[in-house]
Amino acid sequence: MSVDFSVDLISDLNLSESDVFTWTEKASSLFCIVAGNVSDDLGVLERTLDHLSDCYHGVFFIDGSLEHLNLEDYETRTAEIKKVCDSLNNVVYLHNHIVILNNIAFVGSNGWYGNRRSRNSVDDEDYIVGYRTADIAYLSNSIKRLQYNAEVKRIILVTNSMPSKKIAFNSPLVDLPSELHPTLSLIFDEVHKVSKWLFGTSDISVDVTIGNIKYVNNPRDPNLIYWPKRIEV
C-alpha cells in the first residue's frame, strides 16, 4: 500500500566558488529533488549536495546545462558527477537511475530543451540535439517499462529542462524552436501513471495541471531569499 509523502523541489542555484549556500532549517520534507544548474564547479556541486544530504534523508539530483559547459566532454562529465554523488551519503544521481520509493518511481534526465540555447555556438547545437534525443528515448523507455510494474503506482518525472514549449508561458529568456521536446515521451504513459513533472531552467514560476499531469518548478531569484517548494507526491 502506498503512503503519501512530500519532496522539496530545488533548482537553478547557480552557485560560484565565492557563494555561501546555507540550507539549515529550510527543509520541509524528508526528501528533496535538485533539478540541476547548481554549479559549473564540481567542488561547489559536491559541497552543496553534501550540505543538502545533512538536511534530508534523501537527495535526488539531476544535472543541468550549467554542469556541462563543455559539451564535447559530456560522457566524462556525467561520470565525474556520478562519482561525486556516489561519494556522498543520501545522494542519488538520477541520470540513468530510477528510484522507487513508497510505490512512486522517480525518473530523471537533463532533457536539453530550452536550456543553453542563448549561450551555444552553432557547433554545440548538434550535441544538444543528440543529447536531447537520447534523453527523450530514456524517458520513453522508462515510462514504458514502468507501466505494468505492480510495484509502481505513480511516476514522477524530473528534468532540468522545461518539458515543452507550452510550459514556457512566453518567458522572454526562452527560445524553443525545436519540436523535439521531452513530453513526446508521454505517448508511452498508457495507463496514466505519470502524475507530476518537476523541472528547472525557466525563470517563470510554473505550477499548472495539463491533462492529468501537474508541472511544477521552483526558480531561484538571486534578489530574494530562496525557499524549497514542497510537493505532495
C-alpha positions in Angstrom: 0.0 0.0 0.0 1.4 3.4 -1.0 1.8 6.2 1.6 1.5 9.8 0.5 4.6 11.9 1.3 6.3 15.0 0.0 9.5 16.2 -1.5 11.2 19.6 -1.6 11.9 21.0 -5.1 15.2 23.0 -5.6 16.8 24.1 -8.8 18.9 26.7 -10.5 21.0 27.7 -7.5 23.7 28.9 -10.0 26.5 29.0 -7.3 30.0 30.0 -7.7 33.1 29.3 -5.6 32.5 32.6 -3.6 28.9 31.9 -2.8 27.9 30.8 0.7 25.0 28.3 0.5 23.1 27.5 3.7 20.0 25.3 3.8 19.9 24.6 7.6 16.3 24.6 8.9 14.8 25.2 5.5 13.8 21.6 4.7 10.1 21.0 4.8 10.2 17.3 3.7 12.3 14.2 4.3 13.5 14.1 0.7 14.4 16.7 -1.9 14.7 16.9 -5.7 17.5 19.0 -7.1 16.6 19.7 -10.7 20.0 20.9 -12.0 22.0 24.1 -12.5 23.8 24.0 -9.1 27.2 25.0 -10.4 29.7 24.5 -13.2 32.4 23.8 -10.5 32.4 20.2 -9.3 33.8 21.2 -6.0 30.9 23.6 -5.4 28.5 20.9 -6.6 29.9 18.4 -4.2 29.9 20.8 -1.3 26.3 21.8 -2.0 24.9 18.3 -2.3 26.8 17.2 0.8 25.2 20.0 2.8 21.8 19.1 1.4 22.4 15.5 2.4 22.7 16.7 6.0 19.3 18.3 5.7 17.4 15.5 4.1 17.0 11.7 4.3 17.5 11.6 0.6 18.6 13.9 -2.2 17.7 13.1 -5.8 19.8 15.1 -8.2 19.8 15.5 -12.0 22.4 17.6 -13.8 21.6 20.7 -15.7 23.2 22.6 -18.5 25.3 24.5 -16.1 27.1 21.3 -15.0 28.1 20.8 -18.7 29.9 23.8 -20.1 32.0 21.7 -22.4 29.5 19.5 -24.4 32.3 17.6 -26.1 33.2 16.0 -22.7 29.6 15.1 -21.8 30.2 11.4 -21.0 33.3 12.2 -19.0 31.4 14.9 -17.1 28.5 12.6 -16.2 30.9 10.0 -15.0 32.6 12.7 -12.7 29.2 13.8 -11.4 28.2 10.2 -10.7 31.5 9.8 -8.8 30.7 12.9 -6.7 27.1 11.7 -5.9 28.3 8.1 -5.1 30.8 9.5 -2.5 28.0 11.3 -0.6 25.5 9.9 1.9 21.9 10.0 1.0 22.6 11.5 -2.5 21.3 9.7 -5.7 22.2 10.8 -9.2 19.1 10.2 -11.3 21.0 10.0 -14.6 20.2 6.5 -15.9 19.0 5.5 -12.5 15.3 5.1 -11.4 14.4 5.4 -7.7 11.3 3.7 -6.4 10.1 4.9 -3.0 6.7 4.3 -1.5 5.4 2.9 -4.8 6.5 6.0 -6.6 9.1 5.9 -9.3 11.4 9.0 -9.8 12.7 9.1 -13.3 15.2 11.9 -14.2 17.1 13.2 -17.2 18.6 16.6 -18.2 16.2 16.9 -21.1 18.3 19.5 -23.1 15.2 21.5 -24.1 15.4 25.3 -23.9 18.4 25.4 -21.6 21.7 26.8 -23.1 20.4 28.0 -26.4 21.4 31.6 -25.9 24.9 30.5 -24.9 25.5 27.9 -27.6 27.7 28.1 -30.6 26.4 26.7 -33.8 28.7 23.7 -33.4 27.1 22.9 -30.0 23.6 22.6 -31.4 24.4 19.1 -32.9 25.5 17.9 -29.5 22.3 19.3 -27.8 20.0 17.6 -30.4 21.8 14.3 -29.9 21.6 14.5 -26.1 18.0 15.6 -26.2 17.1 12.7 -28.4 18.9 10.3 -26.1 17.1 11.7 -23.0 13.7 11.5 -24.7 14.4 7.9 -25.6 15.4 7.2 -22.0 12.3 8.8 -20.6 10.1 6.9 -23.1 11.7 3.6 -22.4 11.5 4.1 -18.6 7.8 5.1 -18.7 7.0 2.2 -21.0 8.8 -0.3 -18.7 7.1 1.0 -15.6 3.5 0.9 -17.0 2.8 -2.6 -15.8 5.2 -2.8 -12.9 3.0 -3.7 -9.9 5.4 -2.1 -7.5 5.0 1.3 -9.2 1.7 3.2 -8.7 2.8 6.7 -9.8 5.7 8.1 -11.8 7.4 11.5 -11.1 9.4 12.8 -13.9 12.4 15.2 -13.2 14.2 17.2 -15.8 16.4 20.2 -15.7 15.0 21.5 -18.9 11.4 22.5 -19.5 9.2 19.7 -20.6 7.9 21.5 -23.7 7.2 24.9 -25.3 3.7 25.0 -23.7 5.3 25.3 -20.3 7.4 28.3 -21.2 4.5 30.8 -20.9 6.2 33.4 -23.1 9.3 33.7 -21.0 11.5 36.4 -22.6 14.6 34.3 -21.8 13.5 31.2 -23.5 13.9 30.3 -27.2 12.3 27.0 -28.1 12.1 26.5 -31.9 12.6 22.7 -31.8 9.6 20.4 -31.9 11.8 17.7 -30.3 10.7 18.1 -26.7 10.7 15.8 -23.6 6.9 15.5 -23.4 7.0 13.4 -26.5 7.8 10.5 -24.1 4.3 10.7 -22.6 2.9 8.8 -25.5 4.1 5.7 -23.7 2.1 6.6 -20.5 -0.7 4.2 -21.5 -2.2 3.7 -18.0 -1.5 7.3 -16.9 1.0 6.7 -14.1 2.9 9.9 -14.7 1.3 12.3 -12.2 3.9 15.1 -11.9 6.7 16.7 -13.9 9.3 18.6 -11.8 11.8 20.8 -13.7 14.2 23.7 -13.7 15.7 26.2 -16.0 12.7 28.5 -16.5 12.8 32.0 -14.9 9.0 32.0 -14.7 7.3 30.2 -11.8 5.1 27.4 -13.0 2.5 25.3 -11.1 -0.1 24.1 -13.6 -2.0 20.9 -14.4 -2.3 20.0 -18.0 -4.3 16.8 -18.7 -3.6 14.5 -15.8 -0.1 15.8 -15.1 1.0 18.6 -12.7 4.0 20.6 -14.0 6.0 22.4 -11.3 9.2 24.3 -11.0 10.9 26.4 -8.3 13.2 29.0 -10.0 15.6 30.9 -7.7 15.5 34.7 -7.8 19.0 35.8 -6.7 17.5 39.0 -5.3 15.2 37.2 -2.9 15.5 34.6 -0.1 15.1 31.2 -1.7 13.0 28.5 -0.2 12.1 25.0 -1.2 8.8 24.3 -2.8 7.0 21.4 -1.0 5.5 19.0 -3.5 2.9 16.4 -2.3 3.7 13.3 -4.3 
